[in-house]
Amino acid sequence: MAKQKVCILGGTGFIGRNIARRLVERGYDVRIITRRRERNKAGLLTLPTLYLSEGDVHNAAVLRQQFEGLDAVINLVGILNAPGRGEKGFERVHVELPRKIVNACREAGVGRLLHMSALHAGMDAPSHYLRTKARGEEIVHSTETADFHVTSFRPSVIFGPDDSFINRFARLLRFTPYFFPLACPSARFQPVYVQDVVTTFAHALEDHNTFGQRYDLCGPTVYTLEELVRYVTKQLGLRRKIIGLNDWMSKMQAACLQLVPGKPFSLDNYRSLQVHSICNSGFPSIFGVTPRKLESVVPNYLRKQPGRNERYSDYRQAARRQ
Ligand SMILES: NC(=O)c1ccc[n+]([C@@H]2O[C@H](COP(=O)([O-])OP(=O)(O)OC[C@H]3O[C@@H](n4cnc5c(N)ncnc54)[C@H](OP(=O)(O)O)[C@@H]3O)[C@@H](O)[C@H]2O)c1
């Protein structure tokens, strides 16, 4: 059988890199389109059948040209915060881009799209993030035909080496000397391991039974945000007093932090946290995955005592210089 050719949009990110690695291992030719090739090439160019190409994914002509001759496209592009206020920035990435992607797929004759949404994305959800994710999901599914098949994935928060959730709290906890004020401490999550998510994408590429389906993806255990932060604190061997903020204080923290460059926490994030990120049923059986426990993975990548180089890396990340 000829090698399958797949393009990953958002393939330089946390989830994309892991999917790319798995697909290369499975014998796929993988193309990633990135806005900044130089910045994102580390760890990807060594993969033998991966091609990293620089381009603006929002440009329909670029998509059309890059999709020529492909068997499938995977869309992982997503943002937690948008520049400016309102829904416009989210709409560009979560709604307009999926529309351009399906159009380009059709024009280039690509018959398969895997689309990343988010758990509890909904038209009447409280945040721009969740509402625009729902609209993007509707667009990609509404364009399905006998020659164009879509599968979408709706995960809770995802953990694994280089994640931006556990590692972010680890960094913040290290920088905060005694007290750690935590917004929305009772928000609930069911974190899912990145390699389990990767398995679902790799499987869906090869299983026609996943055509037209939308899959909620969660790990085996529900935690409150406070429990997760306490767990990270313990893993790091730190002594910090976690102070859960009430609703009003959480909102105030979000209103202040969204003014900080990089928006570490925003009112839109606060609104997303009003919806518990937990699944109503177990991991979809079609993938044959027994989801990994957070406790069996996180200790392998959280460092207790960072060395000097690792601390510099933390400082660079905090300054958004890598
Ligand atoms: N991580 C989680 O816990 C989680 C949970 C649920 C759903 N998701 C969804 O999963 C997807 C991937 O998440 P991730 O954690 O891997 O994200 P990530 O590490 O932030 O990567 C996202 C990728 O999207 C591209 N991108 C970001 N903003 C863009 C923009 N404005 N225009 C064009 N491209 C842009 C970037 O590619 P370049 O910089 O190379 O262009 C980046 O590599 C997202 O859709 C996210 O909403 C993630």
The ligand as an SDF file (V2000), in Angstrom:
LIG
                    3D

 48 52  0  0  0  0  0  0  0  0999 V2000
   -3.9320   21.0180   25.5380 N   0  0  0  0  0  0  0  0  0  0  0  0
   -5.1320   20.7550   26.0650 C   0  0  0  0  0  0  0  0  0  0  0  0
   -5.2650   20.4690   27.2600 O   0  0  0  0  0  0  0  0  0  0  0  0
   -6.3590   20.7850   25.1780 C   0  0  0  0  0  0  0  0  0  0  0  0
   -7.5870   20.3710   25.7030 C   0  0  0  0  0  0  0  0  0  0  0  0
   -8.7240   20.4030   24.8790 C   0  0  0  0  0  0  0  0  0  0  0  0
   -8.6190   20.8250   23.5570 C   0  0  0  0  0  0  0  0  0  0  0  0
   -7.3930   21.2350   23.0950 N   0  0  0  0  0  0  0  0  0  0  0  0
   -7.3120   21.6880   21.7100 C   0  0  0  0  0  0  0  0  0  0  0  0
   -6.3060   20.9450   21.0390 O   0  0  0  0  0  0  0  0  0  0  0  0
   -5.6670   21.7380   20.0480 C   0  0  0  0  0  0  0  0  0  0  0  0
   -4.1620   21.6820   20.2150 C   0  0  0  0  0  0  0  0  0  0  0  0
   -3.8300   22.0410   21.5400 O   0  0  0  0  0  0  0  0  0  0  0  0
   -2.2920   22.1880   22.0070 P   0  0  0  0  0  0  0  0  0  0  0  0
   -2.3000   22.1460   23.4850 O   0  0  0  0  0  0  0  0  0  0  0  0
   -1.4260   21.2620   21.2430 O   0  0  0  0  0  0  0  0  0  0  0  0
   -2.0310   23.6920   21.5500 O   0  0  0  0  0  0  0  0  0  0  0  0
   -0.6410   24.4470   21.3310 P   0  0  0  0  0  0  0  0  0  0  0  0
    0.4860   23.7100   21.9390 O   0  0  0  0  0  0  0  0  0  0  0  0
   -0.8760   25.8590   21.7670 O   0  0  0  0  0  0  0  0  0  0  0  0
   -0.4880   24.4190   19.7400 O   0  0  0  0  0  0  0  0  0  0  0  0
   -1.4070   25.0390   18.9050 C   0  0  0  0  0  0  0  0  0  0  0  0
   -0.8190   25.1870   17.5240 C   0  0  0  0  0  0  0  0  0  0  0  0
   -1.7240   25.9790   16.7510 O   0  0  0  0  0  0  0  0  0  0  0  0
   -1.0270   26.9490   16.0030 C   0  0  0  0  0  0  0  0  0  0  0  0
   -1.6560   28.2520   16.2420 N   0  0  0  0  0  0  0  0  0  0  0  0
   -1.8890   28.8500   17.4320 C   0  0  0  0  0  0  0  0  0  0  0  0
   -2.5030   30.0260   17.2440 N   0  0  0  0  0  0  0  0  0  0  0  0
   -2.6610   30.1770   15.9130 C   0  0  0  0  0  0  0  0  0  0  0  0
   -3.2170   31.1940   15.1120 C   0  0  0  0  0  0  0  0  0  0  0  0
   -3.7360   32.3100   15.6300 N   0  0  0  0  0  0  0  0  0  0  0  0
   -3.2140   31.0190   13.7790 N   0  0  0  0  0  0  0  0  0  0  0  0
   -2.6810   29.9100   13.2450 C   0  0  0  0  0  0  0  0  0  0  0  0
   -2.1300   28.9130   13.9440 N   0  0  0  0  0  0  0  0  0  0  0  0
   -2.1090   29.0540   15.2760 C   0  0  0  0  0  0  0  0  0  0  0  0
    0.4070   26.9720   16.4380 C   0  0  0  0  0  0  0  0  0  0  0  0
    1.2010   26.6260   15.3070 O   0  0  0  0  0  0  0  0  0  0  0  0
    2.4360   27.5260   14.7390 P   0  0  0  0  0  0  0  0  0  0  0  0
    2.8800   28.4180   15.8530 O   0  0  0  0  0  0  0  0  0  0  0  0
    3.4570   26.5190   14.3680 O   0  0  0  0  0  0  0  0  0  0  0  0
    1.9060   28.2520   13.5660 O   0  0  0  0  0  0  0  0  0  0  0  0
    0.5220   25.9020   17.5350 C   0  0  0  0  0  0  0  0  0  0  0  0
    1.5050   24.9690   17.2460 O   0  0  0  0  0  0  0  0  0  0  0  0
   -6.2690   23.1260   20.1850 C   0  0  0  0  0  0  0  0  0  0  0  0
   -7.2900   23.2730   19.2470 O   0  0  0  0  0  0  0  0  0  0  0  0
   -6.8650   23.1340   21.5850 C   0  0  0  0  0  0  0  0  0  0  0  0
   -7.9650   24.0280   21.6990 O   0  0  0  0  0  0  0  0  0  0  0  0
   -6.2770   21.2150   23.8590 C   0  0  0  0  0  0  0  0  0  0  0  0
  1  2  1  0
  2  3  2  0
  2  4  1  0
  4  5  1  0
  4 48  2  0
  5  6  2  0
  6  7  1  0
  7  8  2  0
  8  9  1  0
  8 48  1  0
  9 10  1  0
  9 46  1  0
 10 11  1  0
 11 12  1  0
 11 44  1  0
 12 13  1  0
 13 14  1  0
 14 15  2  0
 14 16  1  0
 14 17  1  0
 17 18  1  0
 18 19  2  0
 18 20  1  0
 18 21  1  0
 21 22  1  0
 22 23  1  0
 23 24  1  0
 23 42  1  0
 24 25  1  0
 25 26  1  0
 25 36  1  0
 26 27  1  0
 26 35  1  0
 27 28  2  0
 28 29  1  0
 29 30  1  0
 29 35  2  0
 30 31  1  0
 30 32  2  0
 32 33  1  0
 33 34  2  0
 34 35  1  0
 36 37  1  0
 36 42  1  0
 37 38  1  0
 38 39  2  0
 38 40  1  0
 38 41  1  0
 42 43  1  0
 44 45  1  0
 44 46  1  0
 46 47  1  0
M  CHG  2   8   1  16  -1
M  END
$$$$
